[in-house]
Amino acid sequence: GTGEWCTAPEHFLMPMGILRVAGPGVLPRSSQVFQCVRRRGCEISGYEGTMPEGSKLLIAEEQCGGPAKDGAPNGGQSLSTKDGQLFSWGTSGTFLDPGIYRLCWCASVITCFEPKDFEAYAGLLRIKAPLSPPRKRFCALGRECNVTGIYGPGLHNGDKVAVLPTCGAGEFTTKFTKAGISVPSA
C-alpha cells in the first residue's frame, strides 16, 4: 500500500527477523584505550563490542576513513581478528612516536584493504616509550644507583630499565645485582 498505516509501533505486527548491529563499543564521550610499547609487536585484547570474525583495525593518521599513520606496523592495518576481541599487527615492532593515535574499524562483511574502508571510530591506541633523550649516566661502584629523569606517554609506576650492551639484544649482565634489571619505578 501507500504506507499510511505504518506510522505507529502498533502497526508493525509481523516479525521479519533479527537485526544485529556490529561494531566497537564506544560511547559519545568515552573511548576504549589500549596500549602498545614502541619497538615491540602490538597486540590488543579485551575489545568491547560486537565485532565479527575477520574484522580489522587501522591506526589512522587523523580521521577514520583517511590514511594510515606513517610508521604504523603492517601499513597501519591489523591482521584479521579470529574472535572479535583480539587484534594484532603482527610480530614486527611498532616504530610510531610515543603518543595517542585513533583506531578505526572495518567489518569483515565488506572489503578491508584500503584506509578508506575503515570509517568507524573504534577507540584510541597509546604508544608507550620514553621521550627523554638517551644520555650517559654514571653510578659509583659498589653503591646504589638511582636513574631519574626518564619520562614519556604511558610510563607509569612499575616500569623497569635494564643494563644491556644494545637495547633489545645481548644478554643480561652478571656484574650488577638482579642481572642489571632495575627495581620497579615508584
N, CA and C atoms as an extended XYZ file, in Angstrom:
558
Properties=species:S:1:pos:R:3:atomname:S:1:resname:S:1:resid:I:1 pbc="F F F"
N         0.804       -1.178        0.000 N   GLY     1
C         0.000        0.000        0.000 CA  GLY     1
C         0.855        1.252        0.000 C   GLY     1
N         0.239        2.299        0.429 N   THR     2
C         0.883        3.607        0.426 CA  THR     2
C         1.694        3.858        1.670 C   THR     2
N         1.587        2.988        2.673 N   GLY     3
C         2.348        3.157        3.895 CA  GLY     3
C         1.662        4.045        4.908 C   GLY     3
N         0.413        4.477        4.615 N   GLU     4
C        -0.279        5.371        5.537 CA  GLU     4
C        -0.619        4.692        6.854 C   GLU     4
N        -0.641        3.349        6.857 N   TRP     5
C        -0.912        2.631        8.100 CA  TRP     5
C         0.354        2.321        8.862 C   TRP     5
N         1.498        2.698        8.370 N   CYS     6
C         2.789        2.380        9.013 CA  CYS     6
C         3.355        3.617        9.696 C   CYS     6
N         2.608        4.144       10.654 N   THR     7
C         3.026        5.377       11.320 CA  THR     7
C         3.198        5.226       12.825 C   THR     7
N         2.820        4.075       13.390 N   ALA     8
C         2.924        3.869       14.835 CA  ALA     8
C         3.425        2.452       15.096 C   ALA     8
N         4.082        2.209       16.245 N   PRO     9
C         4.607        0.878       16.539 CA  PRO     9
C         3.560       -0.231       16.450 C   PRO     9
N         2.324        0.055       16.844 N   GLU    10
C         1.298       -0.995       16.813 CA  GLU    10
C         0.892       -1.410       15.400 C   GLU    10
N         1.356       -0.696       14.394 N   HIS    11
C         1.087       -1.076       13.008 CA  HIS    11
C         2.065       -2.139       12.494 C   HIS    11
N         3.132       -2.361       13.208 N   PHE    12
C         4.169       -3.296       12.767 CA  PHE    12
C         4.012       -4.598       13.549 C   PHE    12
N         3.183       -5.489       13.045 N   LEU    13
C         2.801       -6.696       13.769 CA  LEU    13
C         3.521       -7.954       13.290 C   LEU    13
N         4.081       -7.969       12.124 N   MET    14
C         4.676       -9.168       11.546 CA  MET    14
C         6.183       -9.194       11.792 C   MET    14
N         6.699      -10.213       12.542 N   PRO    15
C         8.161      -10.295       12.725 CA  PRO    15
C         8.850      -10.586       11.398 C   PRO    15
N         9.945       -9.902       11.138 N   MET    16
C        10.686      -10.060        9.885 CA  MET    16
C        12.069      -10.648       10.103 C   MET    16
N        12.502      -10.760       11.335 N   GLY    17
C        13.833      -11.296       11.612 CA  GLY    17
C        14.487      -10.516       12.731 C   GLY    17
N        15.788      -10.740       12.878 N   ILE    18
C        16.570      -10.090       13.927 CA  ILE    18
C        17.632       -9.220       13.262 C   ILE    18
N        17.760       -8.007       13.729 N   LEU    19
C        18.787       -7.097       13.238 CA  LEU    19
C        19.943       -7.120       14.230 C   LEU    19
N        21.113       -7.471       13.756 N   ARG    20
C        22.316       -7.487       14.605 CA  ARG    20
C        23.200       -6.314       14.198 C   ARG    20
N        23.461       -5.444       15.127 N   VAL    21
C        24.317       -4.289       14.866 CA  VAL    21
C        25.712       -4.632       15.366 C   VAL    21
N        26.689       -4.595       14.486 N   ALA    22
C        28.063       -4.941       14.841 CA  ALA    22
C        28.910       -3.681       14.898 C   ALA    22
N        29.912       -3.726       15.744 N   GLY    23
C        30.849       -2.614       15.815 CA  GLY    23
C        31.467       -2.501       17.188 C   GLY    23
N        32.459       -1.635       17.303 N   PRO    24
C        33.132       -1.423       18.585 CA  PRO    24
C        32.216       -0.730       19.581 C   PRO    24
N        32.394       -1.063       20.844 N   GLY    25
C        31.612       -0.435       21.905 CA  GLY    25
C        32.224        0.887       22.313 C   GLY    25
N        31.758        1.965       21.725 N   VAL    26
C        32.232        3.308       22.093 CA  VAL    26
C        31.019        4.166       22.406 C   VAL    26
N        31.205        5.074       23.303 N   LEU    27
C        30.143        5.977       23.709 CA  LEU    27
C        30.491        7.391       23.250 C   LEU    27
N        29.489        8.281       23.197 N   PRO    28
C        29.780        9.638       22.699 CA  PRO    28
C        30.899       10.371       23.431 C   PRO    28
N        31.035       10.165       24.732 N   ARG    29
C        32.046       10.915       25.472 CA  ARG    29
C        33.079       10.022       26.150 C   ARG    29
N        33.223        8.798       25.677 N   SER    30
C        34.248        7.917       26.244 CA  SER    30
C        34.765        6.986       25.159 C   SER    30
N        35.957        6.480       25.356 N   SER    31
C        36.595        5.612       24.379 CA  SER    31
C        37.257        4.444       25.079 C   SER    31
N        37.439        3.384       24.327 N   GLN    32
C        38.298        2.309       24.777 CA  GLN    32
C        39.725        2.739       24.451 C   GLN    32
N        40.624        2.588       25.407 N   VAL    33
C        42.013        2.990       25.216 CA  VAL    33
C        42.889        1.770       25.438 C   VAL    33
N        43.773        1.512       24.480 N   PHE    34
C        44.682        0.371       24.536 CA  PHE    34
C        46.109        0.885       24.463 C   PHE    34
N        47.053        0.034       24.816 N   GLN    35
C        48.451        0.465       24.875 CA  GLN    35
C        49.370       -0.571       24.256 C   GLN    35
N        50.340       -0.089       23.488 N   CYS    36
C        51.413       -0.916       22.957 CA  CYS    36
C        52.736       -0.225       23.272 C   CYS    36
N        53.800       -0.992       23.302 N   VAL    37
C        55.117       -0.463       23.634 CA  VAL    37
C        55.920       -0.309       22.345 C   VAL    37
N        56.542        0.840       22.185 N   ARG    38
C        57.355        1.113       20.997 CA  ARG    38
C        58.444        0.050       20.843 C   ARG    38
N        58.709       -0.341       19.612 N   ARG    39
C        59.716       -1.334       19.223 CA  ARG    39
C        59.318       -2.766       19.542 C   ARG    39
N        58.110       -2.998       20.004 N   ARG    40
C        57.597       -4.351       20.236 CA  ARG    40
C        56.407       -4.595       19.327 C   ARG    40
N        56.082       -5.874       19.125 N   GLY    41
C        54.868       -6.205       18.399 CA  GLY    41
C        53.665       -5.632       19.140 C   GLY    41
N        52.647       -5.242       18.411 N   CYS    42
C        51.481       -4.604       19.013 CA  CYS    42
C        50.281       -5.535       18.918 C   CYS    42
N        49.708       -5.849       20.079 N   GLU    43
C        48.537       -6.712       20.160 CA  GLU    43
C        47.646       -6.167       21.268 C   GLU    43
N        46.368       -6.014       20.966 N   ILE    44
C        45.433       -5.536       21.972 CA  ILE    44
C        44.322       -6.555       22.133 C   ILE    44
N        43.846       -6.705       23.360 N   SER    45
C        42.800       -7.689       23.614 CA  SER    45
C        41.756       -7.104       24.550 C   SER    45
N        40.658       -7.815       24.680 N   GLY    46
C        39.588       -7.367       25.565 CA  GLY    46
C        38.724       -6.289       24.951 C   GLY    46
N        38.659       -6.240       23.629 N   TYR    47
C        37.849       -5.229       22.963 CA  TYR    47
C        36.383       -5.440       23.292 C   TYR    47
N        35.700       -4.380       23.652 N   GLU    48
C        34.275       -4.456       23.925 CA  GLU    48
C        33.495       -4.067       22.681 C   GLU    48
N        32.425       -4.762       22.449 N   GLY    49
C        31.595       -4.517       21.281 CA  GLY    49
C        31.302       -5.834       20.603 C   GLY    49
N        30.679       -5.746       19.452 N   THR    50
C        30.353       -6.933       18.672 CA  THR    50
C        31.047       -6.804       17.332 C   THR    50
N        32.243       -7.324       17.256 N   MET    51
C        32.997       -7.268       16.022 CA  MET    51
C        33.141       -8.684       15.484 C   MET    51
N        32.640       -8.923       14.280 N   PRO    52
C        32.677      -10.275       13.743 CA  PRO    52
C        34.099      -10.751       13.437 C   PRO    52
N        34.234      -12.056       13.389 N   GLU    53
C        35.491      -12.677       12.973 CA  GLU    53
C        35.891      -12.090       11.621 C   GLU    53
N        37.168      -11.798       11.458 N   GLY    54
C        37.657      -11.237       10.204 CA  GLY    54
C        37.743       -9.718       10.192 C   GLY    54
N        37.151       -9.055       11.202 N   SER    55
C        37.225       -7.592       11.275 CA  SER    55
C        38.682       -7.156       11.453 C   SER    55
N        38.954       -5.901       11.125 N   LYS    56
C        40.299       -5.339       11.277 CA  LYS    56
C        40.217       -3.948       11.898 C   LYS    56
N        41.344       -3.516       12.455 N   LEU    57
C        41.508       -2.149       12.941 CA  LEU    57
C        42.596       -1.465       12.128 C   LEU    57
N        42.553       -0.138       12.087 N   LEU    58
C        43.558        0.670       11.403 CA  LEU    58
C        44.040        1.747       12.360 C   LEU    58
N        45.345        1.947       12.420 N   ILE    59
C        45.912        3.074       13.169 CA  ILE    59
C        45.910        4.255       12.204 C   ILE    59
N        45.023        5.212       12.444 N   ALA    60
C        44.792        6.301       11.495 CA  ALA    60
C        45.730        7.480       11.738 C   ALA    60
N        46.017        8.175       10.658 N   GLU    61
C        46.812        9.403       10.760 CA  GLU    61
C        46.015       10.474       11.505 C   GLU    61
N        44.748       10.630       11.120 N   GLU    62
C        43.876       11.591       11.800 CA  GLU    62
C        42.467       11.026       11.901 C   GLU    62
N        41.648       11.265       10.892 N   GLN    63
C        40.249       10.848       10.914 CA  GLN    63
C        40.071        9.440       10.335 C   GLN    63
N        39.047        8.757       10.807 N   CYS    64
C        38.714        7.450       10.238 CA  CYS    64
C        38.276        7.640        8.787 C   CYS    64
N        38.674        6.698        7.953 N   GLY    65
C        38.420        6.802        6.521 CA  GLY    65
C        39.555        7.498        5.791 C   GLY    65
N        40.492        8.061        6.540 N   GLY    66
C        41.661        8.727        5.962 CA  GLY    66
C        42.858        7.794        5.983 C   GLY    66
N        44.045        8.321        5.664 N   PRO    67
C        45.236        7.473        5.567 CA  PRO    67
C        45.691        6.901        6.910 C   PRO    67
N        46.443        5.805        6.813 N   ALA    68
C        47.060        5.197        7.994 CA  ALA    68
C        48.223        6.075        8.444 C   ALA    68
N        48.549        5.987        9.717 N   LYS    69
C        49.675        6.747       10.270 CA  LYS    69
C        50.977        6.170        9.738 C   LYS    69
N        51.836        7.048        9.189 N   ASP    70
C        53.157        6.616        8.721 CA  ASP    70
C        53.918        5.976        9.872 C   ASP    70
N        54.573        4.867        9.592 N   GLY    71
C        55.365        4.178       10.606 CA  GLY    71
C        54.588        3.150       11.398 C   GLY    71
N        53.265        3.078       11.179 N   ALA    72
C        52.466        2.071       11.886 CA  ALA    72
C        52.806        0.684       11.330 C   ALA    72
N        52.859       -0.325       12.195 N   PRO    73
C        53.184       -1.668       11.715 CA  PRO    73
C        52.129       -2.186       10.736 C   PRO    73
N        52.551       -3.015        9.801 N   ASN    74
C        51.662       -3.669        8.838 CA  ASN    74
C        50.847       -2.650        8.034 C   ASN    74
N        51.466       -1.515        7.715 N   GLY    75
C        50.774       -0.481        6.950 CA  GLY    75
C        49.610        0.141        7.704 C   GLY    75
N        49.590       -0.041        9.027 N   GLY    76
C        48.531        0.508        9.861 CA  GLY    76
C        47.386       -0.451       10.111 C   GLY    76
N        47.232       -1.495        9.259 N   GLN    77
C        46.114       -2.425        9.388 CA  GLN    77
C        46.467       -3.615       10.270 C   GLN    77
N        45.559       -3.933       11.193 N   SER    78
C        45.748       -5.136       11.993 CA  SER    78
C        45.513       -6.351       11.115 C   SER    78
N        45.948       -7.493       11.590 N   LEU    79
C        45.583       -8.748       10.951 CA  LEU    79
C        44.102       -8.989       11.243 C   LEU    79
N        43.447       -9.811       10.468 N   SER    80
C        42.032      -10.118       10.707 CA  SER    80
C        41.878      -10.792       12.063 C   SER    80
N        40.915      -10.324       12.851 N   THR    81
C        40.679      -10.926       14.159 CA  THR    81
C        40.003      -12.282       14.000 C   THR    81
N        40.360      -13.197       14.866 N   LYS    82
C        39.740      -14.523       14.830 CA  LYS    82
C        38.522      -14.587       15.742 C   LYS    82
N        38.431      -13.644       16.703 N   ASP    83
C        37.348      -13.731       17.682 CA  ASP    83
C        36.647      -12.391       17.957 C   ASP    83
N        37.045      -11.311       17.304 N   GLY    84
C        36.426      -10.011       17.540 CA  GLY    84
C        36.896       -9.320       18.812 C   GLY    84
N        37.807       -9.935       19.556 N   GLN    85
C        38.298       -9.380       20.813 CA  GLN    85
C        39.794       -9.097       20.794 C   GLN    85
N        40.537       -9.862       20.010 N   LEU    86
C        41.997       -9.760       19.962 CA  LEU    86
C        42.415       -9.255       18.583 C   LEU    86
N        43.176       -8.160       18.587 N   PHE    87
C        43.671       -7.571       17.339 CA  PHE    87
C        45.186       -7.463       17.424 C   PHE    87
N        45.872       -7.863       16.358 N   SER    88
C        47.333       -7.854       16.330 CA  SER    88
C        47.813       -7.246       15.024 C   SER    88
N        48.943       -6.569       15.096 N   TRP    89
C        49.593       -6.020       13.907 CA  TRP    89
C        50.797       -6.867       13.534 C   TRP    89
N        50.877       -8.081       14.038 N   GLY    90
C        51.978       -8.988       13.736 CA  GLY    90
C        53.110       -8.839       14.729 C   GLY    90
N        54.190       -9.528       14.459 N   THR    91
C        55.312       -9.560       15.406 CA  THR    91
C        56.327       -8.440       15.187 C   THR    91
N        56.268       -7.755       14.063 N   SER    92
C        57.202       -6.648       13.824 CA  SER    92
C        56.942       -5.534       14.829 C   SER    92
N        57.997       -4.918       15.285 N   GLY    93
C        57.865       -3.833       16.247 CA  GLY    93
C        57.219       -2.607       15.636 C   GLY    93
N        56.533       -1.828       16.484 N   THR    94
C        55.975       -0.566       16.029 CA  THR    94
C        57.003        0.538       16.274 C   THR    94
N        57.177        1.380       15.280 N   PHE    95
C        58.127        2.478       15.392 CA  PHE    95
C        57.423        3.827       15.375 C   PHE    95
N        56.145        3.811       15.762 N   LEU    96
C        55.427        5.072       15.901 CA  LEU    96
C        56.026        5.867       17.053 C   LEU    96
N        55.995        7.182       16.934 N   ASP    97
C        56.432        8.025       18.040 CA  ASP    97
C        55.508        7.803       19.229 C   ASP    97
N        56.026        7.951       20.440 N   PRO    98
C        55.146        7.843       21.606 CA  PRO    98
C        54.015        8.868       21.493 C   PRO    98
N        52.823        8.446       21.842 N   GLY    99
C        51.673        9.333       21.774 CA  GLY    99
C        50.386        8.549       21.682 C   GLY    99
N        49.308        9.241       21.346 N   ILE   100
C        47.982        8.633       21.269 CA  ILE   100
C        47.476        8.739       19.837 C   ILE   100
N        46.974        7.616       19.324 N   TYR   101
C        46.514        7.517       17.944 CA  TYR   101
C        45.091        6.992       17.887 C   TYR   101
N        44.367        7.391       16.859 N   ARG   102
C        42.984        6.978       16.645 CA  ARG   102
C        42.952        5.580       16.011 C   ARG   102
N        42.068        4.712       16.541 N   LEU   103
C        41.824        3.392       15.959 CA  LEU   103
C        40.500        3.437       15.204 C   LEU   103
N        40.492        2.853       14.010 N   CYS   104
C        39.288        2.819       13.185 CA  CYS   104
C        38.993        1.369       12.809 C   CYS   104
N        37.721        1.050       12.641 N   TRP   105
C        37.274       -0.332       12.461 CA  TRP   105
C        36.686       -0.558       11.085 C   TRP   105
N        36.890       -1.754       10.565 N   CYS   106
C        36.288       -2.197        9.311 CA  CYS   106
C        35.704       -3.578        9.560 C   CYS   106
N        34.426       -3.755        9.209 N   ALA   107
C        33.751       -5.044        9.402 CA  ALA   107
C        34.209       -6.034        8.355 C   ALA   107
N        34.162       -7.293        8.721 N   SER   108
C        34.570       -8.344        7.792 CA  SER   108
C        33.577       -8.521        6.653 C   SER   108
N        32.388       -7.952        6.791 N   VAL   109
C        31.380       -8.133        5.748 CA  VAL   109
C        31.642       -7.255        4.523 C   VAL   109
N        32.583       -6.329        4.640 N   ILE   110
C        32.998       -5.540        3.479 CA  ILE   110
C        34.498       -5.748        3.277 C   ILE   110
N        35.008       -5.275        2.176 N   THR   111
C        36.432       -5.413        1.884 CA  THR   111
C        37.215       -4.438        2.751 C   THR   111
N        38.218       -4.937        3.449 N   CYS   112
C        39.025       -4.108        4.357 CA  CYS   112
C        40.468       -4.068        3.866 C   CYS   112
N        40.691       -3.430        2.730 N   PHE   113
C        42.049       -3.376        2.180 CA  PHE   113
C        42.622       -1.969        2.159 C   PHE   113
N        41.778       -0.980        1.997 N   GLU   114
C        42.219        0.409        1.874 CA  GLU   114
C        41.841        1.192        3.130 C   GLU   114
N        42.641        2.208        3.501 N   PRO   115
C        42.282        3.019        4.670 CA  PRO   115
C        40.873        3.606        4.600 C   PRO   115
N        40.378        3.898        3.398 N   LYS   116
C        39.027        4.461        3.261 CA  LYS   116
C        37.941        3.484        3.720 C   LYS   116
N        38.275        2.187        3.809 N   ASP   117
C        37.314        1.177        4.262 CA  ASP   117
C        37.105        1.208        5.776 C   ASP   117
N        37.986        1.896        6.505 N   PHE   118
C        37.953        1.931        7.971 CA  PHE   118
C        37.298        3.229        8.431 C   PHE   118
N        35.973        3.298        8.335 N   GLU   119
C        35.258        4.547        8.607 CA  GLU   119
C        34.748        4.689       10.039 C   GLU   119
N        34.657        3.597       10.777 N   ALA   120
C        34.056        3.646       12.116 CA  ALA   120
C        35.125        3.860       13.185 C   ALA   120
N        34.909        4.852       14.044 N   TYR   121
C        35.810        5.115       15.167 CA  TYR   121
C        35.739        3.943       16.143 C   TYR   121
N        36.911        3.463       16.602 N   ALA   122
C        36.949        2.272       17.461 CA  ALA   122
C        37.683        2.493       18.777 C   ALA   122
N        38.239        3.654       19.019 N   GLY   123
C        38.961        3.902       20.262 CA  GLY   123
C        40.315        4.519       20.018 C   GLY   123
N        41.179        4.427       21.042 N   LEU   124
C        42.496        5.057       20.988 CA  LEU   124
C        43.589        4.050       21.301 C   LEU   124
N        44.743        4.256       20.694 N   LEU   125
C        45.926        3.439       20.946 CA  LEU   125
C        47.031        4.351       21.454 C   LEU   125
N        47.545        4.040       22.633 N   ARG   126
C        48.669        4.792       23.201 CA  ARG   126
C        49.941        4.005       22.929 C   ARG   126
N        50.925        4.662       22.332 N   ILE   127
C        52.239        4.060       22.151 CA  ILE   127
C        53.107        4.543       23.298 C   ILE   127
N        53.554        3.587       24.083 N   LYS   128
C        54.313        3.869       25.300 CA  LYS   128
C        55.806        3.772       25.008 C   LYS   128
N        56.548        4.802       25.394 N   ALA   129
C        58.011        4.816       25.257 CA  ALA   129
C        58.550        6.073       25.924 C   ALA   129
N        59.802        6.033       26.329 N   PRO   130
C        60.394        7.249       26.898 CA  PRO   130
C        60.556        8.332       25.836 C   PRO   130
N        60.319        9.564       26.235 N   LEU   131
C        60.587       10.712       25.363 CA  LEU   131
C        61.935       11.342       25.688 C   LEU   131
N        62.415       11.081       26.905 N   SER   132
C        63.689       11.680       27.294 CA  SER   132
C        64.797       11.123       26.402 C   SER   132
N        65.687       11.976       25.929 N   PRO   133
C        66.742       11.505       25.022 CA  PRO   133
C        67.726       10.586       25.753 C   PRO   133
N        68.252        9.580       25.037 N   PRO   134
C        69.269        8.719       25.669 CA  PRO   134
C        70.470        9.563       26.084 C   PRO   134
N        70.985        9.313       27.263 N   ARG   135
C        72.171       10.050       27.703 CA  ARG   135
C        72.994        9.152       28.617 C   ARG   135
N        74.245        9.512       28.757 N   LYS   136
C        75.131        8.751       29.636 CA  LYS   136
C        74.759        9.007       31.076 C   LYS   136
N        74.803        7.962       31.848 N   ARG   137
C        74.519        8.062       33.278 CA  ARG   137
C        75.682        7.407       34.015 C   ARG   137
N        76.033        7.947       35.145 N   PHE   138
C        77.176        7.442       35.901 CA  PHE   138
C        76.731        7.031       37.296 C   PHE   138
N        77.261        5.913       37.756 N   CYS   139
C        76.993        5.427       39.102 CA  CYS   139
C        78.321        4.984       39.722 C   CYS   139
N        78.450        5.202       41.013 N   ALA   140
C        79.679        4.807       41.722 CA  ALA   140
C        79.665        3.303       41.991 C   ALA   140
N        80.809        2.684       41.773 N   LEU   141
C        80.972        1.258       42.008 CA  LEU   141
C        80.661        0.911       43.459 C   LEU   141
N        79.862       -0.130       43.661 N   GLY   142
C        79.539       -0.597       44.994 CA  GLY   142
C        78.457        0.201       45.706 C   GLY   142
N        77.863        1.158       45.030 N   ARG   143
C        76.819        1.984       45.643 CA  ARG   143
C        75.496        1.808       44.891 C   ARG   143
N        74.437        2.121       45.578 N   GLU   144
C        73.131        2.082       44.929 CA  GLU   144
C        73.110        3.096       43.793 C   GLU   144
N        72.542        2.715       42.691 N   CYS   145
C        72.478        3.582       41.514 CA  CYS   145
C        71.031        3.987       41.277 C   CYS   145
N        70.785        5.272       41.219 N   ASN   146
C        69.440        5.785       41.032 CA  ASN   146
C        69.370        6.523       39.699 C   ASN   146
N        68.587        6.006       38.755 N   VAL   147
C        68.437        6.628       37.440 CA  VAL   147
C        67.121        7.387       37.436 C   VAL   147
N        67.176        8.681       37.166 N   THR   148
C        65.977        9.524       37.175 CA  THR   148
C        65.872       10.299       35.870 C   THR   148
N        64.782       11.032       35.726 N   GLY   149
C        64.618       11.907       34.570 CA  GLY   149
C        64.142       11.198       33.317 C   GLY   149
N        63.552       10.026       33.452 N   ILE   150
C        63.001        9.324       32.293 CA  ILE   150
C        61.501        9.606       32.282 C   ILE   150
N        60.989       10.122       31.162 N   TYR   151
C        59.584       10.477       31.075 CA  TYR   151
C        59.059       10.159       29.682 C   TYR   151
N        57.748       10.052       29.562 N   GLY   152
C        57.119        9.796       28.275 CA  GLY   152
C        55.690        9.317       28.447 C   GLY   152
N        54.894        9.348       27.359 N   PRO   153
C        53.495        8.919       27.437 CA  PRO   153
C        53.394        7.446       27.838 C   PRO   153
N        52.503        7.175       28.764 N   GLY   154
C        52.238        5.798       29.150 CA  GLY   154
C        53.189        5.227       30.174 C   GLY   154
N        54.287        5.914       30.479 N   LEU   155
C        55.194        5.401       31.501 CA  LEU   155
C        54.508        5.535       32.847 C   LEU   155
N        54.663        4.523       33.683 N   HIS   156
C        53.971        4.551       34.966 CA  HIS   156
C        54.744        3.754       36.014 C   HIS   156
N        54.267        3.853       37.240 N   ASN   157
C        54.873        3.104       38.336 CA  ASN   157
C        54.908        1.625       37.971 C   ASN   157
N        56.022        0.996       38.267 N   GLY   158
C        56.177       -0.421       37.971 CA  GLY   158
C        57.044       -0.689       36.750 C   GLY   158
N        57.322        0.330       35.930 N   ASP   159
C        58.199        0.134       34.776 CA  ASP   159
C        59.626       -0.115       35.241 C   ASP   159
N        60.424       -0.763       34.395 N   LYS   160
C        61.817       -1.078       34.727 CA  LYS   160
C        62.733       -0.701       33.574 C   LYS   160
N        64.027       -0.568       33.880 N   VAL   161
C        65.075       -0.411       32.872 CA  VAL   161
C        66.093       -1.524       33.108 C   VAL   161
N        66.906       -1.790       32.087 N   ALA   162
C        67.927       -2.835       32.217 CA  ALA   162
C        69.229       -2.360       31.585 C   ALA   162
N        70.343       -2.827       32.122 N   VAL   163
C        71.664       -2.547       31.569 CA  VAL   163
C        71.933       -3.616       30.517 C   VAL   163
N        72.065       -3.194       29.263 N   LEU   164
C        72.333       -4.113       28.147 CA  LEU   164
C        73.380       -3.490       27.228 C   LEU   164
N        74.155       -4.319       26.534 N   PRO   165
C        75.118       -3.760       25.579 CA  PRO   165
C        74.422       -3.007       24.445 C   PRO   165
N        73.277       -3.526       23.988 N   THR   166
C        72.467       -2.906       22.945 CA  THR   166
C        71.010       -3.137       23.311 C   THR   166
N        70.181       -2.120       23.174 N   CYS   167
C        68.770       -2.272       23.536 CA  CYS   167
C        68.136       -3.434       22.783 C   CYS   167
N        67.506       -4.317       23.528 N   GLY   168
C        66.797       -5.440       22.935 CA  GLY   168
C        67.667       -6.588       22.491 C   GLY   168
N        68.959       -6.537       22.772 N   ALA   169
C        69.852       -7.604       22.297 CA  ALA   169
C        70.885       -7.926       23.366 C   ALA   169
N        71.607       -9.002       23.159 N   GLY   170
C        72.655       -9.398       24.091 CA  GLY   170
C        72.081      -10.172       25.259 C   GLY   170
N        72.862      -10.244       26.311 N   GLU   171
C        72.435      -10.974       27.494 CA  GLU   171
C        72.527      -10.064       28.709 C   GLU   171
N        71.735      -10.403       29.720 N   PHE   172
C        71.814       -9.648       30.958 CA  PHE   172
C        73.185       -9.877       31.583 C   PHE   172
N        73.647       -8.882       32.306 N   THR   173
C        74.970       -8.943       32.908 CA  THR   173
C        74.943       -9.606       34.281 C   THR   173
N        76.033      -10.219       34.634 N   THR   174
C        76.162      -10.788       35.982 CA  THR   174
C        76.953       -9.843       36.877 C   THR   174
N        77.375       -8.701       36.333 N   LYS   175
C        78.200       -7.756       37.086 CA  LYS   175
C        77.380       -6.775       37.907 C   LYS   175
N        76.064       -6.831       37.766 N   PHE   176
C        75.167       -5.999       38.554 CA  PHE   176
C        74.232       -6.924       39.326 C   PHE   176
N        73.713       -6.424       40.431 N   THR   177
C        72.709       -7.220       41.142 CA  THR   177
C        71.449       -7.304       40.273 C   THR   177
N        70.702       -8.338       40.468 N   LYS   178
C        69.464       -8.581       39.707 CA  LYS   178
C        69.689       -8.562       38.205 C   LYS   178
N        70.880       -8.988       37.772 N   ALA   179
C        71.237       -9.081       36.343 CA  ALA   179
C        71.132       -7.745       35.623 C   ALA   179
N        71.213       -6.647       36.358 N   GLY   180
C        71.167       -5.327       35.739 CA  GLY   180
C        69.774       -4.830       35.475 C   GLY   180
N        68.759       -5.520       35.991 N   ILE   181
C        67.363       -5.085       35.825 CA  ILE   181
C        66.976       -4.271       37.054 C   ILE   181
N        66.435       -3.092       36.816 N   SER   182
C        66.090       -2.199       37.930 CA  SER   182
C        64.939       -2.751       38.750 C   SER   182
N        64.786       -2.212       39.925 N   VAL   183
C        63.567       -2.464       40.691 CA  VAL   183
C        62.468       -1.638       40.013 C   VAL   183
N        61.209       -2.028       40.171 N   PRO   184
C        60.137       -1.240       39.523 CA  PRO   184
C        60.139        0.197       40.015 C   PRO   184
N        59.847        1.105       39.100 N   SER   185
C        59.780        2.524       39.479 CA  SER   185
C        58.611        2.738       40.427 C   SER   185
N        58.729        3.778       41.206 N   ALA   186
C        57.661        4.072       42.181 CA  ALA   186
C        57.016        5.399       41.886 C   ALA   186
